[in-house]
Amino acid sequence: MIKLIIYFLLLSSALGIYSDDDVFYCYDNLTDEELSEKIIVQPLDQYIFLIVSPLAFMCTIFITYSFIKYPNTRKMPGDIVFFISLSDAILCIHWFVTACYYTTYGQNPLSSGLFCQINSMFSIFAGTGEVSYNVVFCIYIRLTLKTQFKVIPKLPTILHSLAWLAMISIPLLAKFTDKNGLSIFGTCSFKYHPGFPLAGIVLVFLYTLISLYTIWYFNKAIPDDEKYREIKDTFAKYYYRYIKGSCIIWTCEAISFTIAGFNCSYFHEGFLLIFITIGNSAKLCTPIVLSILRYNDPTIKDQVKRLWRKVWRRDNVQSEFLDDDANFYDTIHQNLKFDQVNTIIFGIRAVCKSDVKAEVSIQDEFDQINILRRYTDYKFQNETVSNNDNAKLKSNYNLDTDDFIEEILYEIDNKGSQNENTVELKLLQSTFTVYAPTIFQKIRERDKNMINPFKSFDLIANQDQIKQFKGPDGGKGGAFFFFTHDNKLIIKTLSDQELAVIRKNLIPYFLHLSENETVISPIYGIYKLFRQNVEESINVVVMRNAMQIPSMYRVRTYDIKGSEHSRQVLKKNKKTNDIELKKITLKDIDFQNLEQQLHIPQQYRERLRKCLINDANFFSKIKLMDYSLLIIKMDWYSYSQNNPHIKEADIPNYFSSDLLCIPCINAVERGIYYHIAIIDYLQEWNAQKIIEKHTKKAIHVNIALDTSAQNPDDYAKRFIEKVANVII
């Protein structure tokens, strides 16, 4: 590149293409008319714009058309590539129109004239879009690799909003500060200015750093083994070239702009005008070279090939060329997610092997694990725990406070796991932390007739569940949920705040579950998976699945809080059939309209009411709120018909308490049982909830608005009054 520039300098000097008379002095206070005459578009630049711009436009529009032709390319990151190409297409039009104007009138337009002002706004808009969406692409890759277990709500909207905010605000800022107009390059864009143009160099430097960091993180996040080797090679083959190409082109632009600015301000040498031509050529290389490189983007490569064959060979290519909606980056995301789920299940099963009488053959399944043991400090202990509680733990359960702060670290290697020579499973090199293993083993022991974690977390048996898993399904919070193959247990992600809450309150929590009849959905284990190569972690909790039998036998699901504000799913005057009702989680007002109350035998009413009151008071005592009463109506009659070994009299034996599965006595609902559980109880009354409460009241201009968010005492009081004493 340097040799080429030197040869070009010598050739242009020998041929006299550039003259000292064509250089103007940036510090002169020139009028618009004088500036229009002084800034000359060299003949070579005109021809480059007139000839190359249409070719560059065709390169970009071909990619743009492929996104219009094939709908499934429009999902991220395909839509990012679309907007980059669209920005390049707008720039091509801008350059071509500029050359046409100069060819027609023999001089540049007035800097403050309507043509140049409009043209410059389009130029700045499209240039900002190109840079912004290239950065957004890097951000998307980073987030895709980081968040296998968490949905970032409205991520596409957020990323597009950031890009468009820059695309709109920067042109407007340039307009309001009078920074748009004729540039040194003879085009209408950012107005020329004397001195050292630092912005362009800084922009190229920052983009290079972001791109190189993306490549580095990708290589760290993707395991280096046979399964992922093709993925890494595909990414490297495209993205390394794209980054290299864009950095070289943009660096040439930045250097050209810098030298042209110094020439205008200090040197005043005609031969240095060649850098204006180099800069203009580099601009046109952006849509041509980068578009050609984008044809190899794994997201759109197949689409572009098919479209190319259809256009040039006139093949009869079907537009529905892919059976699924997955693209290259979705595939990476899903593969990492599957392997991470396998690693978590592997770790949990290794923990739960102590729940069964382990045989020698069982131990052979866990030879990838090294076990370390440690204790945390006492900061997680609840200060309200009394000496009487400590004494009770020792005398009744043979436990002490160390058992509640104990941690076991399982170091899992990535050799893979093979079971019965049928399926080879990929494990990720990780550290698997088990919190308070002794405590949760006792809780699992309490429900041993209902659950068998070692069986539920069988890796081979869960493969179909893992492969069918599409993504997090945790409501507004975007949490990850995984249901085991036997429908007995759930793996759910925990935030760091929720992890701290349960660890802090683990002693009173354990005592409450152990000494009271309760419908609180119990926690059977808390774990942290730390991926060593990317140094990122995820917290997960194992809980009982309230359904216990396949979801196809679910009739209704209700999430009851005792609040009425925004607690209705079904719209008024809109009929919903039974099939649709099975798929949605209904809320308080829906329950009032459809059920009014639980139709359960009299002998259960007072027990369940007393149980709910006791649980609510417990949560009030440890300062937790926002919990829900989950009520699921399950069709055990149909389930028993399809599973003849199930007898109705045996149904209570599948649960640790008959309060968790109560028969419905409504005559028209034969074989229906209410599955009962209190869920989502790890929320403290914090600043976020306080703001939520008062914001909703302000929005609705109602100081007495019964919002869901209430302080723990008021929340418990409302739960008792409107749930325990009304629907039971």
N, C-alpha and C positions, 0 to 999 in steps of 0.2 A: 504493500500500500504506500509506504513512504517513497520507494523508488518510483512508483507510478506518478506520484505527485511531483517529484523532482523532474522527471522527464516531461511532464505536462507544463511545468514552469518554464523549462528551457525552450520547449517548442513554442509556447505562446509568446515568449519574449522574442524569439527569432522571427516569428511571423507577424509580430506587432499586433496581435489580436486585442490586447488591452493597452490603453493609453493612460498616461498620467492625467490627461485632461478630463478623463471620466471619473476621477476621484473628487469627491466633494468633502468639505471640512464640516465635521459634525457639530462643532461649536458655533458655526455661523447661524445667526438668527434669520432663517430663511422663511419667506412666505410660502403658502401652499403652492402657488404657481411656480415659484422658483425651485421648490423642492421637487415638484413633478418633472421639471426640466433637468434637474441635477442628477436625480437617481435614474440611471439608464439601465434598461434590461439589455444585456449584450446579445448580439444576434445568435450566438451559440446557445445561450439560455432560452431564447425564444423558441428555437427549433427543438430543444430538449422538451420544453413544456408542450409545444404543439404536437410533437410526434409521440413522445413517451407517455404523456398523461392519459391519452385514450387507451393505450395498451395497459397501463397500470390500472385504469378504471375497469377494464375487462377482467383483469386478474382478481380484483376485489369483488366485483359484482357476481362473478361465477360462484364464489363462496357464499355470498349473501343469498343468491338464488337457491343454493342447495338447502339453506335453512328454511326458505319459504316452501320449497318442494317437499321436504321431509320433516314432518312435525316433530318426531321424537328427537331431532337434533337440537331442539330449542331449549331443552332442559340444561341446567348447569352441568359442565362449563361451556356447552355449545353456544348458549346465548351470549356468553362473554366474547367468544370468538366472533360471533355475528356482529356485535357492536364495534369490535375492533375493525373488522372489515368494512363495516358501514362508515366508520369515521374516516378510514383511508379513502373510500369512494368519494366522500364529500370533499376531501382535500384534493383529489384528482380533478374534480370539477372546478374547484377554486383555482388551481394552477392553470388549467386550460382556459378558463374565462379570462384570467389575468393576461395570458399571452395573446389571446384574441383581441383584447382591448388595446394592448400596446401595438400590435400589428396594424390594427385599424386606424388608430389615432396618432401613432408615431411617438407617443409619450405616455407616461404613467398617469393614472387618474389623480385628481386632487386628493390629498390625504384626508381632508375633512369633507370631501364630497360624498354624495349618497352612495355611489357605486363602491368606493373604497371602504366606507364605513360598514356597509352591509357585507361586503366580501370579507373584510377583516373579522367580523363577528363570526361568520361561518368558519373561517380558518382557525380562529382561537377555540371555537366550540369543538370542532373536529379534532384538532391537535390535542386538546385537553382530554377528549374522549379516548383517544388512542393510548395516551399515557395512563390515564385513570384505569381503564379496563385491563391493561397489561398488569398493573399493580393488583387489581381486584382478582385477576386470575391466580396470581401468586398466593393471595390471601385464601382463596377458595381451596387450593391444593393443600395448604397448611391445615385448614380447618377440617377438610375431608379426612385427613390422616389422623387428626387428633381426636375427633369426636365420634367414635364408633357407637358409643353408648348414650349419647345425649343429643337431642334435637335442639338446634339453635332456632328458636321460633322465628319464622319468616326470614330465614337467611338470604334467599334470593332477593327479597325486597330490600333488605338492609344493604346488601352489596351494591345492587343497582342504584339505590338511593344515594349512597356515598359517591358513586361515579357521576351520577347526574347532578348531584349538588355541586361537584367541582366543575362539570361541563357548563352549568348555567351561571354559577357565581363568578367564575374567573372571567368570562367574556363581559359580564355586566360590570365587574370591578374595573376591567380595562377601559370600558366605555365611560364610566363615571369619573375615572381619574385621567381621562384623555390620554390613555396609553395605546390606543389602537389607531392604526393608520398605515402609511407607507413604511416598509422596513428597508434595511440596507440591501436586502436581496431583491428588491424591486417588486415584491408582492405586498398585498395588503394583509397585515397581520398585527403583531405587536409593533408599535412605532419604534423606529431607530432611536438610539440614545447614545451619547458619547460615554467614553470610559470603558471599564472592564465588565463585560456581560457575565457575571458570575452565575446567574440563575440556571442557564443551560448546562453548565458543567456540573453544578451541584445536583441537578435533576438526573443527569446521566449517571453520576456516581451513586446516588441513592437507589435508582432503579437497578443498577448492577449489583449492589449489596443485597437488595431484596431478592433478586433472582438467584444469586449464588446461595443465599440462605435457604431458599426454597429447594434448590437441588440438594444441598447438604442435608436438610431435614428429611427429604424424601428418601435419600439413601440410608439414613439412620432408622426411619420408621418402617421401611420395608425389610423384612428379614432376608438375610443373605443366604438363600438356599435354593434348591432346584425348583421348588414350587413357585417361587416369586421371581426367578431369574429372568424369565421371558418378559414379565411385567416391567422389571427394572430396565432391561435392554430396550424395550419399546419406548419407555419414557425417556431414557437417555438419548436414544437415537433421534427423537423429535425435539425434546425440550432443550438439550444441550445445544443443538444447532440453532434453534430459535433464539435462545438467549445470546449465543455468540453473534449471530447475525444482527439482532436488534442492537446489541451493545456497540458493535463496530460501526453500524450505520449512524446511530445516535451520537457516538463519540466523534465521528467525522463532522456531523452537523455542529456539534458544540465547538470543536476546534475551528471550523470554518467561520462560525459566527464570532468567535473570539478574535481571530486574526482580522476578519473584516472590520470588526469594531475598533481594534487598535489602528488599523490602516486609515480608517475614517477620522480617528481622533489624533493620531500622532505621525504615522509613517508617510502617508500620501504617495504611495508607490503604485503605479498602474499595474505592474505585473502581479501584485498581490490580489488584484481583483479576481484572479483565477479561483481564489477560495470562495468567492460568491458562487461561481459556477459549480465548484465541488460541493458546496452546501446545497445548492438547488438539485444537483444530481443525487446527492444522498437522500434528500427528501423524497425524490421519485423512486429511489431504491426501496424505500420503506414499504409501499404497497406492492411492488413487484416481487422483491426478494422474500419479504416476510409472508406474502400471500402464497408464494410457491412453497415455502417451508410449512405454512399452515395446512397445505394439502396433505401433509403427513401427520397432522394432528390426529391422535388415536380416536378422538371424539367424532370426527367427521370424515376420516380417511375413506371408509367404505362408501359413504354417501357420495363423496366427490368423484370417486372412481366410477360409480354407477351412472352418475349424472354425466360425466365426461363421455362414457360409452354411448349413452342415450343421445347426446347432442351430436357427437362427431361420427359415430358409427350407426346411429339411428337404430340401436338395439331396442327391442321391446322389453325394457326393464321395468318391473313393477315398482311402484313407489313404496309399497309395504315390504321393504327389503329386510326388515328385522322382525322376529317374532316377539321379542321382549323389548322393554324400554331401557335396558341397562346399557350404559356406555362404559368406556375404558375406566374412568375414574370411579364410577359406581361399582365396577367389578373389584377394583382395589379395595374400596371401602367395605364391600360385602365380605371379601376373603379375609381381611383383617378382623372384621367383626366375628365371623365364624370361628376363626382360630382363637380369638380372645375369649369367646364364650366357651369353647372347648377347654381352654386353659383354666378358666374359672371353675367349670364343672369338675375338671380333673382335681383341682385343689380342694374343692368342697368335699368331693368323695373321699379324698385321702384323709381329710379331717374326720369324716363320719365313719370311717372303717373301725374306729374305736367303739362305735355304737353296737357293732355286731361281734360275734365270736370269730375273730379273724383267723383264717386258716393260712398256711404257708403260701398257698397259691395266690391268695389275695395280696399279700405283700409284694409279690413279683410284679404286680401292676403298677407299683409306685416307686420303681427304682430310679426315677428321674428326680427324686426329691431328697434334698438335704434339710434337716430340721435344726433350727436354732431356737432358743427360748430366752425371753427377756421380760422385764417388767417396766411399766411406765412409772412416772412419778405420781404423786397423789393429787395433782391438780384436777383430775377428772372425777374425783370423789365428791359426792354431794355433801355439803356441809350440814345439811339438815338431818343426816342419818344419826340416830341416837345410839348411845351406848347399849341400850336395850336391844336395838336391832342387831348390833354386832354380836351381842351375847346369844341372841336367837340364832344367828347364822352358824355360830360355833356349835351350839348344843343340838339344834334340830337338823342341821344340814351338813355338819362337819366342814364348814367353809370359813375362810377368813378374808379380810379385805384384799389380800394379795391375789386371791383368785379372781377378783373383779377387775384388776388392772393388769392381769397377765396377758402377754402376747406370745404367740408362737410364729416364727418365721419359717416358711417353706420356700426354699430356693428351687425353682423349677427350671430345668434346662430345656433346650429346644430340639432334643433328639427325635421327638415324635413318640407317639404311643401306638402300639399295635396290639389289638385284642383278638384272640382266636384266629389270627392270620386272615381276617376278613376285611378289615378297614384300617388303613393307616391314618392316624390323626396327627395334625400339626399342632404342637404346643409352642407358645411364645416364651422366650427367655424372660423370666419374671421372678419377682419376690412376692409371695402370697402370705399376707399377714392375717393371722387368726386372732380375734379379740376375745378375751375371757372364755377360752374353750371349755373349761370345766363347768362354768355357769350354764352355758347354752346346751351342753351335753345333758345336764340335769333337766332343762326345759324340754329337750327332745324326748328324754326318757319319760316325762310326764304324759306325753302324747304318743307313746310307742304303739298303741293299738290303732292309731289313726294314720301315722306316717312311718315310712322306712326310708330315711334320706339316702342311705347307701344304695338302695335299689332305685330310688327315684333319680339319682344322679349317675346312673350307668351311662357311660359315654356312648356306647354303641346304640343303646336303645333311644338315646336323645338325638341322634343324628338327623332323623326326619324333622324333628321339631326345629333344630337349628337351621336346617336348609330352607324351611318354610318361613323362617323369621325374616320379616321385611324391615323392621325398624322399631324405634322406641314407640311405646304406646302408653305414655303415662299422663295423658290429659294435658292441662295447661303447662305443667312443669316440664314436659318433654322427657320424663324419666324412662329408663329402659326397663321393660318387663319381659321375663322369660318364664314360660310355664313348662314344667317337666312333663315327660311323655305320659306319665300316669295321672296327671292333673292334680297331684297332691300338694306340690310345693311351687313357690314362685321365687325367682331371683329378681330383685329390684335394686336399682341404683340409689345411693344415698348421697346427699350433699355433705360437705365437710361440717356444716352447721348441724345437720341431723345426726351425723355420727357423734359429734360432741354431746348432743342432747341425750342420746341413749346411753353413752358411756358415763355421763355425769349422774344419770338417774338409774343406773343399773341395779344398785342394791334395793331401793324401794320397788323398782319394777319387778325384780325377781321375787321379793317377798309378797307383793300383791298377787302375782300369778300363782304362787305356791300356796297361799293361805286363804284365798277367796274363790268363790265361784264367779267366773268372769267370762265375758264374750269378747274380750280384747284379742284380736288376731295376734298370736304370739310370734315373737322373733326367735328363730332357731339357730341363728348364727350371723355374725357380722365379720366381713372380710375386706381387705384392701389388696387389689392387684396392682403391683408396681412394675411396669415394663422397663427393664433395665436399660435397653438401648436408647429409648427416647426420654427416659426419666420423667414419666408421667404416670399418674395413678388414677384408679377408679375405686370408689367404695361401693360394696354391694351388701345386701341383706337378704337372708333366706327367711321366708314367711310361709305360713299355711295358706293354701289356696282355698278360699271359702266355698268354691263350687264342689271340689272333690271328685266330680264325675264330669264327663265331656261337656263342653259348652253347648253342644247341639241340643241338650236336654234343658237348657235354660229357657224359662218362660218370660220372666221380667227381672230387671235389676234396678234397685233403688239406692241412691246415695242420699241419706237423710242427715241434715245438720240441725234442724230446728229453726232455720231462718226461712224467710219468704222472699227476700230481695234477690232477684236473678236466680231463683231456684225453680225454674220451670223450663223444661225442654220442649214439650209438645206445644205447638202453637194452637191458639184458639181457633175454632171453626175449621180446623184441618184434620181430616180423618187419617188415622194411621193404622195399617193392618197389623195383625199379630206377628207376621214375619219381620216387619220393620221394627216393631217394639222389642223383639228379642235382641236386636243388634245394638241398641242404644242404652245408655245409663240414664235412668229417669231421676228426678229430684223431688223435693218436698211437695211442691204444689201438684206435681203429677201424681204423687202418692195419694194426696187428698182427693183428687178427682177420680182416680181409678180404683183405689182400695179403701180409703177412709181409715181403716185400722187392720191390724193383723187378726186373721180368723184362726185363732189357735185354741186348743183345749184349755179349760179353766184352770187346771192344775199347773199350767205353765205361766199364766199371766203374772201372778204375784212374784214368782221366782225371777222371771225375766225383768220385771220392773225393778225389783230390788237390786238385781245384778247391774242394770244400767245406771241406777242412781249411785251405787257404790263405785262403779268404774268412773263415772263423771266426777265424783268427789275426789277420787284418787288423782285424776289429771289436774284438777284444780289445785290440789295440794302440791304437786310438783311443777305447777305453773305452765301447763301445756294446754293448747286450744286447737281449734280448727279440725278436730277429728270428726268422723262421720260414722253413722250406723249403716252398714252395708246389709241390705236385705235382698236375697236372691231367691226367687221362686223357681224351684227345680222340679222337673217332671220325673219322679222316681218310678212312677208306674210304667212309663214307656221304657225307661232304662232297664227295669226288671224284666219287661217283656222281651227285650233284646238280649238280656243276660239271664238266662233261666236259673242260674245258681244263686241269684240275688232274691232273697225273700224279704217281704216288707217288714216282718218282725225283726229282721236282722239289721235294719237300717241304722238304728241307734248305735250298734256295735262298731260302725265305721267311724264314729266320732268319739272324742275324749269326754264329751258332755252332751246330754240330750238337748241342752239349750241351744246347741249349735245347729241343730237340724230338727225343727218342730213341725209336725204334720198340720196341714191346713184342713179345717173342718167345714169349709164351704162345700156344700153338697154338689155344686157344679164343677168343682176342681178336684177330681178324683186323683189320688196318688201324688198330689202336689205337696212339697215340703218347703218351709222357709229356712234358708241357710242364713244364719245371723253372725255378724262379726263387726267389731269396732276397728276401723282402719285409719290410716293417715294421722297418727297421733304424735308425731315428733316435731310439731311446730310450736316454737316459743312465741310469747307475746313480745314482739320486738318493734323497732322503729318502723320497719317496712309495713307491718300489720297495722300499726297506729296510723300511719300515713294513708294506707288503703282505706281504713274505716272513715277517716275524716274527709278524704277526697271524694268518696262516694256520696257522703252526706252533702258536701258542697255542690257537687254536680247536680244532684237531685233537689237541692234547696229544701232539705228536710232534715232537721236536727234529730228527729225521732226515728230516722230510717233504720230498719232492723237489718243491718248488714251482717254478712257471715262473720267477719272479723270482729271479735269482742275479746276483752281481757279474760283470763282463765276463769275467774270467779263468775263473771256474768255469762260466759259461754256455758259453763257447767249448769248454772241456774236455768238458763233457757233450754238447754238440752234435756234437763229433768222435767221441766214444765211442759214442753211441746213435743217431746219424743217419748220419754219414759211414761209420762202420765196421760198421754193422749192416744198414741197409736197402738199401745199395748192393750 
